[in-house]
C-alpha cells in the first residue's frame, strides 16, 4: 500500500510510537501547535441534535519533538470505529480538515453498525451525503457535517464510519491515540461487510464528531482533559477510558435522564501551551462549547503544564497562569449556561517520561497549589476530588498501586473506573 506504514502486526506500544515520537511523549505530556476556531459548513440546525462521540483534533505534522514521516492515503478506504454514548433516530458525522493545507476530498462515506474488527453488521450499511451529494470537499482549516442519515442507533453502540479517498490525500488532521484499531484497504470498499486483510492503524483520521438526533431531550457532558481523559494506560479496544465508564454508569442508572458523555481529551494536552495538541484555552470554544447540546463540562487538565518543563525548561508556567487560564474557560462556559465541574489533579509521584523524571518536588508543590485553588473556587458548580479518590492512603502523593498502569501517572483500567465512580451522577440532574 503506497504511503502506508506497515502497522498490521505491531504491538499497541509500537503503534503509538511509530513514525512520531510525540505519541509516546503524548502519553505523558502536553497541548498543540495550532488552535484556531473550526469553520463549520453545511451544519444542519442544532434542534434535536446531541453529541454522542467526539475526538479532539491534532496536527499530524507538528514538529515536536521532530517532524513525523509524511503519510498519505491514495485510493484507500479508511474504516474507523466510534463508540458512541447515547442513541437516536438519525445520525450525522463531522469531518475535519482543521490542519490541512489543501482541500480534503471525500469521494464517498458510509456509516454502519460495527460487527467487530473490520466488519459491519449486515443490513446496516448507510450512505452519508453532503447537501445531497455523495462526495464533498472540506476546505483547509474547516470542518463539515454530513447530512442526517437514517440509521437508528442505541446507547453504547460501536459504529463504523468508512471513508473513500480516491486521490492523493496527505494526512494532516488526526486524533493521535485512538486506543481503538482502525482499518485501511486499497480501493473503494465502503459497502464491504468485511475488509480483506486490512492494514491496522492506531489513530483517527479526519473524523471529529458524531451527533444523534432524537425526539426526547438529552444533556451532553464534555470531558476536557489530557492523556488521562484520552485513556492512555487503559486496555485498547475495550472502551475503558473514564468518560466511557461514566457514560455506561449514566445509561445503566437512568435516574437523571438521558445524558451523553463525549471525550475531548488529547494525550499530552496542556492548559496554556501548544505542542502535542492544541492548548486548552485555544480549543475550548471548538472542542467543548462547539459540541451539540453541551450542558456540562468536566475539566481534568493541568498536570502537563506542571511536568512538561522537565523536557522544555523555557515553557515553565506559574500556578497563577494555570488558574487564570482555567478561569477564562469557566467564565466562557458560564456565559453559555454550561455547568462547570472541575477535577483535582491526580497524584503522580515517581512519574517518568522518556527516561526523565516527570515528577519533582517543585512540581508537586504546584499540583498542591492548583488543587487548593480548585477546592476553594466559588465559581465552580462542583469539585470532583480525583486526587483523593485515586491516591494511595499510605503515600497520598502517589497513585494507589491497584490504580496505577505502571508509569505512576496514568491510571489503569481499575484507575479509570475509580475516576468515573468519583463523579456523582446527581450532578447531571435537571434543576427543578
PyMOL commands that set and color helices and strands:
alter all, ss='L'
color gray80, all
select helices_A, chain A and resi 12-17+21-26+227-230+242-253+280-289+303-310+313-315+319-335+361-376+386-390+401-403+413-421+425-428
alter helices_A, ss='H'
color red, helices_A
select strands_A, chain A and resi 39-41+49-54+58-59+72-73+76-83+90-97+104-106+109-113+126-127+136-138+142-145+158-165+169-170+173-175+182-186+199-201+204-205+207-213+219-225+259-265+294-300+339-343+352-353+356-357+382-384+391-392+395-399
alter strands_A, ss='S'
color yellow, strands_A
deselect
rebuild
show_as cartoon
